Amino acid sequence: MTEGTGKQDRYAIQSVDKALDVIELLAELESASLIELAEKLNQPKSSLYRIILTLENRGFIARSDQDGKYCLGFKQLVITKNLLEKNSLRAAALPEMNRLVDRFGDTVNLGVLSDDSALYVEIIEGTHALRMTDRVGSKAPLNATAIGKTLLAYMNADKRDRLLETMAYPVYTGRTAVSKESLLAKLQEVAAKGYALDNEEIVEGARCIAAPIFDMFGGIAGALSISGALNRFTDDKLADIAAEVKQAAANASRKLGHEMRRV
């Protein structure tokens, strides 16, 4: 245990920890009874009930009138809404995302790094038939998505090396990078071209193009991508679509104070 970790543990409030455990568990289970929560959290029902009652009174969890089980309350949505509205990255990217949707009619995504995954912080659905399963707040693998590869390609080299050693390499299609070596080769292409391509690597019949958004210090703040069906994102169209995505990401970067190079 490091000194920093020990200090954090020493000052942690156990009741708050337990309350957060309840919220995180309900986010995974969708709903659960008091007995189920007590068993999974290994907590006595009496003390856990007091925590649940407090969370229910504050709107963080709710109890179903039908089966008596607990689920997340609407307070999470209020907090998430406020977080998204105040997020400077989202504010900078949103106009550019809307322009891409208007231009191509395909779904546009905004993602950031979250642990060893890409986290979607905004998604604007397109008008075309292809629909992805991703939603705001959902996570996606770094090795198989255009956003994930973009985040890896432009992050601090030491941080990237550590991630490549420890992250998972889930397999989705025959094109998915399933090792550090195969992924590194793709990241070199991303750095050379200035954008990443998900070429049926997570969903067969779908392609996705992503470009980096930088902050005022030159670090990667997130990645912007557009997803479309293979028959719309054909080889002869990729360069033009990629140029538009790169320009949109560059415009968002500029709003964050980054002095852009020519894209």
Secondary structure, 3 states (H helix, E strand, C coil): CCHHHHHHHHHCCHHHHHHHHHHHHHHHHCCECHHHHHHHHCCCHHHHHHHHHHHHHCCCEEECCCCCCEEECCHHHHHHHHHHHHCHHHHHHHHHHHHHHHHHCCEEEEEEEECCEEEEEEEECCCCCCCCCCCCCCEEECCCCHHHHHHHHHCCHHHHHHHHHHCCCCCCCCCCCCCHHHHHHHHHHHHHHCCEEEECCCCCCEEEEEEEEECCCCCEEEEEEEEEECCCCCHHHHHHHHHHHHHHHHHHHHHCCCCCCCC
